[in-house]
Structures are given as C-alpha cells and as structure tokens.
Amino acid sequence: MRTSTLFLRWATAALLAVTSVSAESIAEINGDRFLSPLNGLNVTNVTGVVTAKGPDGIWLRSVEPGSNQRVSDGLYVYGSALAQNTSISVGDVVVLGGKINDYRSNKNYLYMTELESPEVAAILEQGKKVDPIILGKGGLSPPTKEYSGLDKGGVFAVPNNQSLISVENPILEPELYGLDFWESLMGELVTIANPHAVGRPNQFGDTWVVGEWSTAGENGRTGLTVSAGDGNPEAIIIGSPLDGSKNPTNTQLGDHLVTITGVVSQAFGFYRILPLTNISVVQSLTPAVPPPTSLVSDGTCAGITVGGYNIENFYAGDAAHVQAVAKHIVEIMQTPDLLAVQEVQDDNGETDDGTVASDETLAALATAVQALGRGVAYNYTYVSPRDGQSGGAPGGNIRVAYLYRADVLQLRNPNPGDATAANEVLAGPELRFNPGYVDPLNAAWTNSRKPLAAAWELVGGGEKAGRTLFSVNVHWGSKGGSSSLHGDARPPVNGGVDSRQAQAEVTASFIASILSADPNALIVTLGDFNEFAFVKPLADFASLSGLQDLDVVAGIEPAERYTYLFDMNAQELDHVFVSPALAQSTKGFEHVHVNTWVPYDARTSDHDPSIGKFDIC
C-alpha cells in the first residue's frame, strides 16, 4: 500500500510538471517559430510590463527584452475582466499565470499565441515607461518581396496550397519574409511615423498602410502594385482602435495619416496593428480624380478607340448607377468607338423570375450617354445567357456586351447566335455568328460568363471601312474562395484558378483559329480576366492565343498596371490583348484610375476602365 501511495504521488507530480511550467520570460512562451513551444501548458510567474489595454485583454512586454530578432517580447493576455480591472494600468509590472493557447477563429488563418484564463499574482511596479518599437526610419523595416519561405519565391505560384505554416512551423526569418517579420513582433507595442494609405478601408475602417520604409512596386498614387512573386508584404493593416473610437471609412489611396502607435496582433486572416486610438488623415493627394483619357477617336480607320469597363452589376432599375456609368463613358472615356462592358444584368436585375434579356438595361445606358454626350449615339449587341448559368448575383444573369458608336462602327455581316450556339471561324476569316459565344457548352464555363466574339467594320463600306476588327469580350471566373496572403496555406489559395486555366485554353484556342486563318488579322481581346498577367492562366492564354499584352506593347510602366484595389494591393484584373498586326498599329493605351483613387462611396464601379487607340486602315 505504501509503495502504491508513493507511486501515485510521483505520477501526479510528473503530470503537473507536464501541464504546468514556470516561465522565465515572455520570449520563452513565444519561441522563435510561428507556434508557441508551450501551447496548451499552464504557466506561472510570467512577468511583464503592461503596454496597452483593450476591451478583451491586455498586452505585456518583457521587463528586460532580449536581443533575438526572431523572438517577440510581446504577449497578449486574453481576459475581459482583466482588461476592465481599473487597478491595472499601462506601465504596471505584473506577475501572472494562466494557460498558453495558440488561437485562431478559422482554419485558414494563422495562429496567435495568447495567455488565457489569467490570474494576477502581484503588481511589482507602477508607472514604468513604455517606449514603442519604431517601425521605419531609425528602426525595424519589413521585407519588401516575399511573404514566406514556404512560398518558394512564388506567392502567386500554381499549383498553390502546397504546405501549411501550422504544420511546417518554420523558424522565423524576419529579415527575409514578411509573415516572419510581423510574427516576430506579435504582441509588441510599435509606432509608425508618417504612414500613408495603400488601399481603401473596409466598412470597419481597417486600413492598409506603409510607413517610412522601403517599398517595392510603388505607383504614381503611392499605392503598391503587385508583380510576379511580389504581393507587397511590407504593408500592414490598421485595425480597430483599442480605446473604442472608430477609424474613418472614407480614407482613400495615398492619404497621409497621423503617426500610428499600437500593438501587433492577428485577426481575420491578417497581421494587423491595433492602434491606441483612431487614425486620421493629414492630407489627401491631388488631383482627387485623374484627368480624362487623352485617347480620342479620329472617327476614321486611322484612329478608332476601343474601351473595356466592368460596370459592376449594372441594370436599368438603378437610375443613379446608369447616370454615373454614362458620365464615365462620356467624360472619362471620351465615348470610345467600341466599348466592351462586363457585369450587365438582365432587365429586372436580381429579381429571379427567369428573365434573361437585357435590352432595356443596355438601351437605358445608350440613352443616358446620348443625353450627356452631345448627341453621340450608341448601338448595343449581346447574347442572352441561359437563366442561372452565368454566376454573379443570383437572379442577375450577368453577361458581357458591346456598345458601339452608330456613326463609326457596325457589325460585319450581323448574325447573332444564342446561349448554346458555339461560334466558329469560317473562311475569310469570318464568324459563323456575329456576335456569338465561344464554346458556351464547354464545362470551363460552368457558372461563369461566356466570351462574346464579334467582327466589326467602319460605317460606310469601301475603302473607308478599313480592315475587319475582331473582338472577344471576356469575364472569366472570379477569385472567390481565395485565402489571405497572410494565411496558413502556402502559397496562398488562388480561388478558381483551375477554372480560369480551362477558360484560358478555350478562349485562346478560338483566337488562335482566327490567326491560323489570317496571321495578319486584327484582334482585340479585352475584359475582366480576374487574374494577373504573370499568373499561369493568363500567361498561358497569351502564349496559346498568339496575342500580346497591350500594357507591354504600349510601354505602360509595370507599377501603373492596375485597375482594381484589393487589400494592400493595386492590381490588374482587367486586361487588353492584341494580335501582332494590331500591336503594330497601336497608337496609345491607358488605364483611367477613376474608381481606384476615390473613397468607397464615390466609386461608380470596383474596376477602372481602360482604353486603347488603333489604326485599322
């Protein structure tokens, strides 16, 4: 019996040793990897100075911070009772215990190490000065290219989702990788002097910024443009203020902000800084909106203009939106001769009653343009999709469509197809259907928009008609289902990439057949590709189709190739590709940043329009 009692006492002591440790420092809790080496263990005698208080907890820093750049000396202590305890203040040196927990609210996010169920053992000192770590000039600066060593140099690589940080748990390399940099500062009090916004805030006022540190891909509006292998890890989001105040929701790209001081945290899939108080704008950039395009039609084959614009869930029932889009077409795009539009809904918008036609919607736009545009008259053409088969807002039946100036262009031998008829390239080359869908029953287009091919000539015929211009208007599948660039999966999940790859191959095959019939054919393919030019679906599309990226042809600087803002990045989802013969006849190309520069409520669409000018004589 005595032997059994001694054994039980030993076993109990051993179990307590496994589940409880006395930590000498916060650094020991954090360790030099993404996950805590003490996760799941109870700790005692954790000593730190309170650097900040929030609604649900407090933040501590080691009283004597270490010198290991891989290891954070900050720690979040989760507990609303502790946060509301008025006897604990910033500057107090406290001793406490609790349980270490690597927490995340979603399996796709990274873990955040926190101490939960805290019990304060003592307050050793009060009024200790707390200096934030300086980020930027005179302090630490984040890497500017790679997020994680697990990306193997390709944050946008295909295939993606090849490993998980939570499984690999690599040693932090904060001088090399952005995620490692922010993880090495988790829980720390930091300050950013002279920050400026590189994105548009969400509805909660969360705003992406950079400070006085090196950046890559800075565009003329001081945003950060994505490029191959570089998703701009140097940007950080400023989240909800700890004092309960609210960040503004009308901040715009390039806004200069007051100095920001706060704690580094992780929530909703991103590293972020939770500021002590709300951010505010010091100065906005001018001009507030860009000037109109400089590319104006000559009205002859020597200089026609072609535009592309995703007009975001457009239908006639939203009169204000109709007027806003018409104003952009007239005042910003200078009424291009041919306009390829995307996200045109059916005539009753999102009412799901089987309606698929959009004549009333497109006629409303043409009428509004004519009223604003000094009598410029547009015709339109489209093919109705099958009900409920094109994705987008339920009931909306979004599709692509063309508007064309009635005094300049006309369809060549018009013969419209229908929702299931596959266009073909005939001898000439001519199109079997004009306009007509590209292989609409192909599985690549499941729950997605089908490309609409058309052939154009100038009004008047004869020598004035110039050469036939072929166009393909696209709106490939969305990036829905993508994971955060700060997420667990590496490289991050690029939602819908397999569908876009299939769509790229189908679209390219059709275009290649035109060039096979006539290597000198004039072809423009444009629209919302929902992909970056350097990612596999679009890179393959260019090589398989034989087309050239008009950004490259026109010499647009890489940093200025953007039509969309998402999180911290200015990015180009809307592209124009041209055949070699049309590339040689290019007279100009521009993206007009009329939506990316303005606050959220001032946007007409979430995309910028683009416009090119060509000689098709």
C-alpha positions as CSV (number, residue, x, y, z in Angstrom):
1,M,0.0,0.0,0.0
2,R,2.8,2.4,0.9
3,T,4.5,1.7,-2.4
4,S,1.3,2.4,-4.3
5,T,0.8,5.7,-2.5
6,L,4.3,6.8,-3.3
7,F,3.8,5.9,-6.9
8,L,0.6,7.9,-7.2
9,R,2.3,10.9,-5.6
10,W,5.2,10.6,-8.2
11,A,2.7,10.2,-11.1
12,T,0.7,13.2,-10.0
13,A,3.8,15.3,-9.7
14,A,5.0,14.2,-13.1
15,L,1.6,15.1,-14.7
16,L,1.7,18.5,-13.1
17,A,5.2,19.0,-14.5
18,V,4.0,18.2,-18.0
19,T,0.9,20.5,-17.8
20,S,2.4,23.4,-15.9
21,V,5.7,25.3,-16.2
22,S,7.2,28.3,-14.6
23,A,8.2,30.6,-17.5
24,E,11.2,32.8,-17.0
25,S,10.3,35.2,-19.9
26,I,7.6,36.0,-22.4
27,A,10.2,35.1,-25.0
28,E,10.2,31.5,-23.8
29,I,6.4,31.5,-24.4
30,N,6.7,32.8,-27.9
31,G,9.8,30.9,-29.1
32,D,11.4,31.5,-32.5
33,R,8.7,29.9,-34.6
34,F,5.1,30.6,-35.5
35,L,3.7,28.3,-32.8
36,S,4.4,28.5,-29.1
37,P,6.6,25.7,-27.7
38,L,4.4,26.0,-24.6
39,N,1.0,25.7,-26.3
40,G,-1.6,24.0,-24.1
41,L,0.5,24.4,-20.9
42,N,-0.3,26.3,-17.8
43,V,2.4,28.8,-16.9
44,T,3.1,30.8,-13.7
45,N,5.3,33.7,-12.7
46,V,5.1,35.4,-16.1
47,T,6.4,38.9,-15.6
48,G,5.8,41.8,-17.9
49,V,5.1,45.5,-18.2
50,V,1.6,46.4,-19.4
51,T,2.0,48.2,-22.8
52,A,-1.7,48.5,-23.8
53,K,-5.2,47.7,-22.7
54,G,-8.1,46.7,-24.9
55,P,-11.7,45.7,-24.5
56,D,-10.9,42.0,-24.1
57,G,-7.4,41.9,-22.7
58,I,-4.1,43.5,-22.1
59,W,-0.6,43.3,-23.7
60,L,2.6,42.7,-22.0
61,R,6.3,43.2,-22.8
62,S,9.2,41.5,-21.2
63,V,10.7,43.7,-18.5
64,E,14.1,43.1,-20.0
65,P,13.6,42.4,-23.7
66,G,16.0,40.1,-25.4
67,S,18.2,40.6,-28.4
68,N,17.0,37.7,-30.6
69,Q,15.3,39.3,-33.6
70,R,13.3,36.1,-34.2
71,V,11.6,36.2,-30.9
72,S,8.9,38.6,-29.8
73,D,8.9,40.0,-26.3
74,G,5.2,40.9,-26.5
75,L,2.3,38.8,-25.4
76,Y,-1.5,39.2,-25.5
77,V,-3.3,38.3,-22.3
78,Y,-6.9,37.4,-23.0
79,G,-9.5,38.2,-20.4
80,S,-12.1,40.9,-20.4
81,A,-12.2,41.0,-16.6
82,L,-8.5,41.8,-16.5
83,A,-9.0,44.4,-19.2
84,Q,-11.7,46.1,-17.2
85,N,-9.7,46.0,-13.9
86,T,-9.1,49.6,-13.2
87,S,-6.3,48.7,-10.7
88,I,-4.1,47.6,-13.6
89,S,-2.7,50.4,-15.8
90,V,-0.3,50.8,-18.7
91,G,3.2,50.9,-17.1
92,D,2.4,48.4,-14.4
93,V,4.8,45.5,-14.0
94,V,2.7,42.5,-13.3
95,V,3.2,38.8,-12.4
96,L,0.6,36.4,-13.6
97,G,-0.2,32.9,-14.6
98,G,-2.6,31.2,-17.0
99,K,-2.8,28.8,-19.9
100,I,-0.9,29.3,-23.2
101,N,-3.1,28.9,-26.2
102,D,-2.4,29.2,-29.9
103,Y,-5.7,30.6,-31.1
104,R,-7.4,31.1,-34.5
105,S,-11.0,31.7,-35.4
106,N,-10.8,30.0,-38.8
107,K,-8.8,27.0,-40.0
108,N,-7.4,29.1,-42.9
109,Y,-5.8,31.7,-40.6
110,L,-2.5,31.7,-38.8
111,Y,-2.5,31.1,-35.0
112,M,-1.9,33.8,-32.5
113,T,-0.3,32.9,-29.2
114,E,-2.1,34.3,-26.1
115,L,-2.3,33.7,-22.4
116,E,-5.8,32.9,-21.4
117,S,-7.6,32.4,-18.0
118,P,-5.1,34.8,-16.4
119,E,-4.6,35.1,-12.7
120,V,-2.6,38.1,-11.4
121,A,-0.2,37.2,-8.6
122,A,1.4,40.6,-8.0
123,I,1.9,44.1,-9.2
124,L,5.6,44.7,-8.7
125,E,5.9,48.3,-10.0
126,Q,3.8,51.1,-11.4
127,G,4.5,53.9,-13.9
128,K,7.2,52.2,-15.8
129,K,7.9,54.0,-19.0
130,V,6.9,52.1,-22.2
131,D,8.6,53.1,-25.4
132,P,7.1,51.6,-28.6
133,I,9.4,49.9,-31.1
134,I,10.0,52.1,-34.1
135,L,9.0,50.7,-37.5
136,G,10.6,52.5,-40.4
137,K,13.3,55.2,-40.4
138,G,15.6,54.6,-37.4
139,G,14.0,51.3,-36.6
140,L,12.9,48.0,-38.0
141,S,11.6,47.7,-41.6
142,P,9.7,44.8,-43.1
143,P,10.9,42.8,-46.1
144,T,9.5,44.1,-49.5
145,K,9.2,41.0,-51.6
146,E,8.5,37.5,-50.1
147,Y,5.9,36.5,-47.6
148,S,7.2,33.1,-46.5
149,G,10.0,30.7,-47.3
150,L,7.3,28.1,-47.9
151,D,6.1,30.0,-50.9
152,K,9.5,29.1,-52.5
153,G,9.6,32.5,-54.2
154,G,6.2,32.3,-55.7
155,V,3.4,33.8,-53.7
156,F,1.1,33.6,-56.8
157,A,2.5,30.2,-58.0
158,V,0.4,27.5,-59.5
159,P,-0.2,24.9,-58.1
160,N,-0.8,26.6,-54.7
161,N,-1.7,25.4,-51.2
162,Q,1.3,23.0,-51.2
163,S,2.1,23.4,-47.4
164,L,0.7,24.9,-44.2
165,I,2.6,27.1,-41.8
166,S,0.8,25.5,-38.9
167,V,2.2,22.1,-39.9
168,E,5.7,23.1,-41.0
169,N,6.1,25.7,-38.2
170,P,9.3,27.1,-39.7
171,I,12.0,29.1,-37.8
172,L,11.3,32.8,-38.2
173,E,13.4,34.7,-40.7
174,P,12.2,38.3,-40.1
175,E,14.8,39.9,-42.3
176,L,13.7,37.8,-45.3
177,Y,10.0,37.1,-45.1
178,G,7.1,39.4,-44.4
179,L,5.0,37.0,-42.3
180,D,8.0,36.1,-40.2
181,F,8.7,39.8,-39.7
182,W,5.2,40.5,-38.3
183,E,5.2,37.3,-36.3
184,S,8.4,38.3,-34.7
185,L,6.7,41.4,-33.4
186,M,3.4,39.8,-32.2
187,G,2.0,41.5,-29.1
188,E,4.6,44.3,-29.3
189,L,3.8,48.0,-29.0
190,V,5.1,49.7,-32.2
191,T,4.9,53.0,-33.8
192,I,4.8,54.1,-37.5
193,A,5.7,57.7,-38.3
194,N,4.3,59.4,-41.5
195,P,2.2,56.4,-42.7
196,H,0.1,56.6,-45.8
197,A,-2.8,54.5,-47.1
198,V,-2.1,52.0,-49.8
199,G,-5.6,50.7,-50.0
200,R,-9.2,51.6,-49.4
201,P,-10.6,50.9,-45.9
202,N,-13.3,48.2,-45.3
203,Q,-16.7,49.0,-43.7
204,F,-15.0,48.8,-40.3
205,G,-12.3,51.4,-41.1
206,D,-9.5,48.8,-41.3
207,T,-6.9,50.5,-43.5
208,W,-3.7,49.2,-45.2
209,V,-0.6,51.4,-44.7
210,V,3.1,51.6,-45.1
211,G,5.4,53.9,-43.2
212,E,8.8,55.4,-43.8
213,W,10.4,52.2,-45.0
214,S,11.5,50.8,-48.4
215,T,8.7,49.6,-50.6
216,A,8.5,47.7,-53.9
217,G,6.1,48.4,-56.8
218,E,5.1,51.9,-55.7
219,N,2.9,53.5,-58.3
220,G,2.3,57.2,-59.0
221,R,-0.5,57.3,-56.4
222,T,1.9,55.9,-53.8
223,G,0.0,52.6,-53.7
224,L,1.7,49.2,-54.1
225,T,1.2,47.3,-57.4
226,V,1.6,43.5,-57.4
227,S,4.1,41.9,-59.7
228,A,5.3,38.3,-60.2
229,G,6.5,36.9,-56.9
230,D,5.8,40.1,-55.0
231,G,2.5,40.6,-53.2
232,N,3.8,43.5,-51.1
233,P,4.4,42.0,-47.6
234,E,5.7,45.4,-46.4
235,A,2.1,46.7,-45.9
236,I,0.2,46.3,-42.7
237,I,-3.5,46.8,-41.8
238,I,-4.5,49.2,-39.1
239,G,-7.4,47.6,-37.3
240,S,-9.9,48.6,-34.6
241,P,-8.7,51.2,-32.1
242,L,-8.2,49.9,-28.5
243,D,-10.0,53.0,-27.0
244,G,-13.3,52.3,-28.7
245,S,-13.0,55.1,-31.2
246,K,-13.6,54.5,-34.9
247,N,-11.3,54.7,-37.9
248,P,-12.6,56.7,-40.8
249,T,-14.2,54.7,-43.6
250,N,-13.7,57.3,-46.3
251,T,-9.9,57.1,-46.5
252,Q,-8.5,56.9,-50.0
253,L,-5.4,55.6,-51.8
254,G,-2.4,57.8,-51.0
255,D,-3.8,59.6,-48.0
256,H,-1.2,60.8,-45.5
257,L,-2.1,59.8,-41.9
258,V,-1.0,60.8,-38.4
259,T,1.6,58.8,-36.6
260,I,0.2,55.4,-35.6
261,T,1.0,53.7,-32.3
262,G,-0.5,50.3,-31.4
263,V,0.1,46.6,-30.8
264,V,0.8,44.0,-33.4
265,S,-2.0,41.4,-33.5
266,Q,-3.5,38.7,-35.8
267,A,-7.2,38.6,-36.7
268,F,-9.5,37.7,-39.6
269,G,-6.6,36.2,-41.6
270,F,-4.2,39.2,-41.4
271,Y,-1.4,40.5,-39.2
272,R,-2.5,44.0,-38.1
273,I,-1.7,46.8,-35.7
274,L,-4.5,47.7,-33.3
275,P,-4.0,51.4,-32.7
276,L,-4.3,53.0,-29.3
277,T,-6.7,55.5,-30.9
278,N,-8.3,56.1,-34.3
279,I,-6.3,57.1,-37.3
280,S,-6.9,60.4,-39.0
281,V,-6.0,61.9,-42.4
282,V,-3.4,64.7,-42.5
283,Q,-3.6,65.3,-46.2
284,S,-5.1,63.7,-49.4
285,L,-3.4,63.7,-52.8
286,T,-4.4,65.9,-55.6
287,P,-6.0,65.8,-58.1
288,A,-8.7,63.9,-56.4
289,V,-9.6,62.2,-59.7
290,P,-7.5,61.6,-62.8
291,P,-8.0,63.6,-65.9
292,P,-10.0,62.0,-68.8
293,T,-8.2,59.8,-71.3
294,S,-6.1,61.6,-73.8
295,L,-7.1,59.0,-76.5
296,V,-9.9,60.4,-78.6
297,S,-11.3,58.8,-81.7
298,D,-10.5,60.2,-85.1
299,G,-13.7,58.8,-86.4
300,T,-11.8,57.1,-89.2
301,C,-10.0,53.8,-89.6
302,A,-6.7,55.7,-88.9
303,G,-7.7,56.1,-85.3
304,I,-10.5,54.2,-83.6
305,T,-10.8,53.9,-79.9
306,V,-11.7,50.7,-78.0
307,G,-12.6,50.6,-74.3
308,G,-13.2,48.0,-71.6
309,Y,-15.2,48.5,-68.4
310,N,-16.6,46.2,-65.8
311,I,-19.7,48.3,-64.8
312,E,-20.5,46.2,-61.7
313,N,-23.9,44.7,-61.5
314,F,-25.4,47.1,-64.0
315,Y,-29.2,47.3,-64.7
316,A,-31.6,49.9,-65.6
317,G,-33.5,49.9,-62.3
318,D,-30.6,51.7,-60.6
319,A,-31.0,55.1,-62.2
320,A,-28.2,56.7,-60.3
321,H,-25.8,54.0,-61.4
322,V,-26.9,54.3,-65.0
323,Q,-26.1,58.0,-64.9
324,A,-22.8,57.5,-63.2
325,V,-21.6,54.9,-65.8
326,A,-22.8,57.1,-68.7
327,K,-20.9,60.1,-67.2
328,H,-17.7,58.0,-67.1
329,I,-18.2,56.8,-70.7
330,V,-18.7,60.4,-71.9
331,E,-16.4,62.4,-69.7
332,I,-13.7,60.0,-68.7
333,M,-13.5,57.6,-71.7
334,Q,-14.4,60.2,-74.3
335,T,-17.1,58.0,-75.9
336,P,-14.9,55.3,-77.4
337,D,-16.0,53.8,-80.8
338,L,-16.2,50.3,-79.3
339,L,-16.9,49.6,-75.6
340,A,-16.8,46.1,-74.2
341,V,-18.7,46.0,-70.9
342,Q,-19.0,43.3,-68.2
343,E,-21.4,42.6,-65.4
344,V,-24.5,43.7,-67.3
345,Q,-27.6,42.2,-65.5
346,D,-30.9,41.3,-67.1
347,D,-33.7,43.8,-67.3
348,N,-35.1,43.3,-63.8
349,G,-31.7,43.0,-62.0
350,E,-31.6,40.5,-59.2
351,T,-35.3,39.5,-59.4
352,D,-35.1,35.8,-60.1
353,D,-38.1,35.2,-62.4
354,G,-36.5,33.7,-65.5
355,T,-35.8,37.0,-67.2
356,V,-32.6,36.8,-69.3
357,A,-32.9,39.7,-71.8
358,S,-31.1,43.0,-71.1
359,D,-32.3,45.2,-73.9
360,E,-34.0,47.7,-71.5
361,T,-30.8,47.9,-69.5
362,L,-28.5,48.5,-72.4
363,A,-30.9,50.9,-74.0
364,A,-31.1,52.9,-70.8
365,L,-27.3,53.2,-70.8
366,A,-27.2,54.2,-74.5
367,T,-29.9,56.8,-73.9
368,A,-28.1,58.3,-70.9
369,V,-24.9,58.5,-72.9
370,Q,-26.6,60.3,-75.8
371,A,-28.1,62.8,-73.4
372,L,-24.8,63.6,-71.8
373,G,-22.6,63.1,-74.8
374,R,-23.7,65.9,-77.1
375,G,-25.8,63.5,-79.2
376,V,-23.3,60.6,-79.5
377,A,-25.5,57.6,-80.3
378,Y,-24.6,54.1,-79.3
379,N,-26.0,50.8,-80.6
380,Y,-25.6,47.7,-78.5
381,T,-25.3,44.0,-79.0
382,Y,-25.2,40.9,-76.8
383,V,-26.3,37.3,-76.5
384,S,-28.6,36.4,-73.5
385,P,-27.2,33.6,-71.3
386,R,-29.2,30.7,-70.0
387,D,-31.1,31.5,-66.9
388,G,-29.0,31.0,-63.7
389,Q,-25.9,29.7,-65.6
390,S,-23.5,32.7,-65.6
391,G,-22.6,33.3,-62.0
392,G,-22.7,36.6,-60.3
393,A,-25.5,37.9,-58.1
394,P,-28.4,35.4,-58.0
395,G,-31.1,36.3,-60.5
396,G,-29.0,38.9,-62.2
397,N,-27.8,36.7,-65.1
398,I,-24.7,38.9,-65.7
399,R,-23.2,38.8,-69.2
400,V,-20.8,40.7,-71.4
401,A,-22.0,43.1,-74.0
402,Y,-20.8,45.7,-76.6
403,L,-21.8,49.3,-77.2
404,Y,-20.6,50.8,-80.4
405,R,-20.9,54.3,-81.9
406,A,-23.6,54.1,-84.6
407,D,-21.8,56.8,-86.7
408,V,-18.4,55.0,-86.7
409,L,-18.8,51.2,-86.4
410,Q,-21.1,48.4,-87.4
411,L,-21.2,44.7,-87.1
412,R,-19.8,43.0,-90.2
413,N,-22.5,40.7,-91.6
414,P,-24.5,40.6,-88.4
415,N,-25.9,37.2,-87.5
416,P,-26.2,36.8,-83.7
417,G,-26.0,33.4,-82.0
418,D,-27.8,32.2,-78.9
419,A,-27.0,30.9,-75.5
420,T,-25.9,27.5,-76.7
421,A,-24.6,28.1,-80.2
422,A,-20.8,27.8,-80.5
423,N,-19.2,30.4,-82.7
424,E,-16.8,29.2,-85.4
425,V,-14.2,30.8,-87.6
426,L,-15.1,30.4,-91.3
427,A,-13.0,31.1,-94.4
428,G,-12.2,34.7,-94.9
429,P,-11.9,34.7,-92.0
430,E,-15.5,35.4,-91.0
431,L,-17.5,34.4,-87.9
432,R,-20.4,32.0,-88.1
433,F,-22.2,34.1,-85.5
434,N,-21.7,37.8,-85.2
435,P,-21.8,38.2,-82.3
436,G,-21.6,34.7,-80.8
437,Y,-20.4,32.9,-77.8
438,V,-17.1,31.0,-77.7
439,D,-17.9,27.3,-77.0
440,P,-20.7,28.1,-74.5
441,L,-21.5,24.5,-73.5
442,N,-17.9,23.7,-72.6
443,A,-17.5,22.7,-68.9
444,A,-15.0,25.5,-68.5
445,W,-17.9,28.0,-68.4
446,T,-19.8,26.3,-65.6
447,N,-21.4,29.1,-63.5
448,S,-19.4,31.7,-65.4
449,R,-19.7,34.2,-68.3
450,K,-19.0,33.0,-71.8
451,P,-16.8,35.2,-74.1
452,L,-18.6,37.0,-76.8
453,A,-16.8,37.2,-80.2
454,A,-17.7,39.8,-82.8
455,A,-16.4,41.2,-86.1
456,W,-16.5,45.0,-86.9
457,E,-16.1,47.3,-89.8
458,L,-16.4,51.1,-90.2
459,V,-19.7,52.5,-91.3
460,G,-19.8,53.5,-95.0
461,G,-18.1,50.5,-96.6
462,G,-15.5,50.6,-99.3
463,E,-12.0,52.0,-98.6
464,K,-13.4,53.9,-95.6
465,A,-14.4,50.7,-93.9
466,G,-10.8,49.8,-93.2
467,R,-10.0,46.2,-92.2
468,T,-12.1,43.9,-90.2
469,L,-11.6,44.2,-86.4
470,F,-12.3,41.0,-84.4
471,S,-13.1,41.4,-80.7
472,V,-13.5,38.9,-77.9
473,N,-15.1,40.3,-74.7
474,V,-14.3,38.2,-71.6
475,H,-15.3,37.9,-68.0
476,W,-13.6,34.9,-66.6
477,G,-14.5,33.2,-63.3
478,S,-13.9,35.0,-60.0
479,K,-11.3,34.6,-57.4
480,G,-13.9,33.6,-54.8
481,G,-12.5,31.1,-52.3
482,S,-9.0,32.5,-52.3
483,S,-7.2,32.6,-49.0
484,S,-5.5,35.5,-47.4
485,L,-1.9,36.4,-48.4
486,H,-1.3,36.2,-44.7
487,G,-3.0,32.9,-44.4
488,D,-1.9,29.4,-43.3
489,A,-1.8,27.9,-46.8
490,R,1.4,28.4,-48.8
491,P,1.4,29.5,-51.5
492,P,-2.0,31.1,-50.8
493,V,-5.1,29.6,-52.4
494,N,-5.9,31.3,-55.7
495,G,-9.6,30.6,-55.8
496,G,-11.0,29.5,-59.2
497,V,-7.6,29.2,-60.8
498,D,-8.3,25.8,-62.3
499,S,-11.5,27.1,-63.9
500,R,-9.6,30.2,-65.3
501,Q,-6.9,27.9,-66.6
502,A,-9.6,25.9,-68.6
503,Q,-11.2,29.2,-69.7
504,A,-7.9,30.5,-70.9
505,E,-7.3,27.4,-73.0
506,V,-10.8,27.5,-74.6
507,T,-10.6,31.3,-75.3
508,A,-7.1,31.0,-76.7
509,S,-8.0,28.1,-79.0
510,F,-10.7,30.2,-80.6
511,I,-8.5,33.2,-81.1
512,A,-5.7,31.0,-82.5
513,S,-8.1,29.7,-85.1
514,I,-8.6,33.3,-86.4
515,L,-4.9,33.8,-86.6
516,S,-4.5,30.4,-88.3
517,A,-6.8,31.6,-91.0
518,D,-5.2,35.0,-91.2
519,P,-1.9,35.6,-89.4
520,N,-2.4,39.4,-90.0
521,A,-5.9,39.5,-88.6
522,L,-6.7,42.5,-86.3
523,I,-7.9,41.1,-83.0
524,V,-8.5,42.7,-79.6
525,T,-9.5,40.6,-76.6
526,L,-10.4,42.5,-73.5
527,G,-12.4,42.5,-70.3
528,D,-12.2,41.3,-66.7
529,F,-9.9,38.3,-66.7
530,N,-10.0,38.0,-62.9
531,E,-6.3,37.2,-63.0
532,F,-2.8,38.8,-63.1
533,A,-0.9,38.8,-66.3
534,F,2.0,36.9,-64.8
535,V,0.0,34.0,-63.3
536,K,-0.3,30.8,-65.2
537,P,-3.8,31.0,-66.7
538,L,-3.1,34.4,-68.3
539,A,0.5,33.7,-69.2
540,D,-0.7,30.5,-70.9
541,F,-3.5,32.4,-72.6
542,A,-1.1,34.8,-74.2
543,S,1.2,32.1,-75.5
544,L,-1.5,29.8,-76.8
545,S,-3.6,32.5,-78.4
546,G,-0.7,34.3,-80.1
547,L,-1.8,37.7,-78.6
548,Q,0.3,40.3,-76.9
549,D,-0.3,42.2,-73.7
550,L,-1.2,45.7,-74.7
551,D,0.4,47.0,-71.5
552,V,3.7,45.7,-72.8
553,V,3.1,46.9,-76.3
554,A,2.2,50.4,-75.2
555,G,5.1,50.6,-72.7
556,I,2.9,51.1,-69.6
557,E,5.2,51.1,-66.6
558,P,4.7,47.9,-64.5
559,A,3.7,49.8,-61.4
560,E,1.0,51.7,-63.3
561,R,-0.7,48.4,-64.5
562,Y,-3.6,48.4,-62.1
563,T,-7.4,48.6,-62.4
564,Y,-8.5,47.3,-59.0
565,L,-7.7,47.7,-55.3
566,F,-7.9,44.6,-53.1
567,D,-6.5,44.6,-49.5
568,M,-3.0,46.1,-49.7
569,N,-2.6,45.8,-53.4
570,A,-3.2,47.7,-56.6
571,Q,-3.7,45.0,-59.2
572,E,-4.7,44.5,-62.8
573,L,-7.6,42.1,-63.3
574,D,-8.8,43.9,-66.5
575,H,-6.5,43.5,-69.5
576,V,-6.3,44.1,-73.2
577,F,-4.5,41.6,-75.5
578,V,-4.0,42.3,-79.2
579,S,-2.8,40.3,-82.3
580,P,0.7,41.1,-83.6
581,A,-0.8,43.1,-86.5
582,L,-2.9,45.2,-84.2
583,A,0.0,45.7,-81.9
584,Q,2.0,47.3,-84.7
585,S,-1.0,49.7,-85.3
586,T,-1.4,50.7,-81.6
587,K,-1.5,54.5,-81.1
588,G,-1.9,54.5,-77.3
589,F,-3.3,52.7,-74.3
590,E,-4.4,54.0,-70.9
591,H,-5.9,52.8,-67.6
592,V,-8.0,55.7,-66.2
593,H,-8.0,55.3,-62.4
594,V,-11.3,57.0,-61.8
595,N,-12.5,54.4,-59.3
596,T,-9.3,53.2,-57.5
597,W,-8.4,56.7,-56.5
598,V,-11.6,57.7,-54.8
599,P,-13.3,56.8,-51.5
600,Y,-15.5,53.8,-51.4
601,D,-18.8,55.7,-51.6
602,A,-17.6,57.8,-54.5
603,R,-16.9,54.8,-56.8
604,T,-19.0,54.1,-59.8
605,S,-17.6,50.6,-60.1
606,D,-15.0,48.5,-58.3
607,H,-12.9,48.4,-61.6
608,D,-11.2,51.1,-63.6
609,P,-11.9,51.5,-67.3
610,S,-9.2,51.1,-69.9
611,I,-9.0,52.5,-73.4
612,G,-6.7,51.9,-76.5
613,K,-6.4,53.6,-79.9
614,F,-5.6,51.8,-83.1
615,D,-5.1,52.3,-86.8
616,I,-7.2,49.6,-88.6
617,C,-6.8,51.0,-92.2
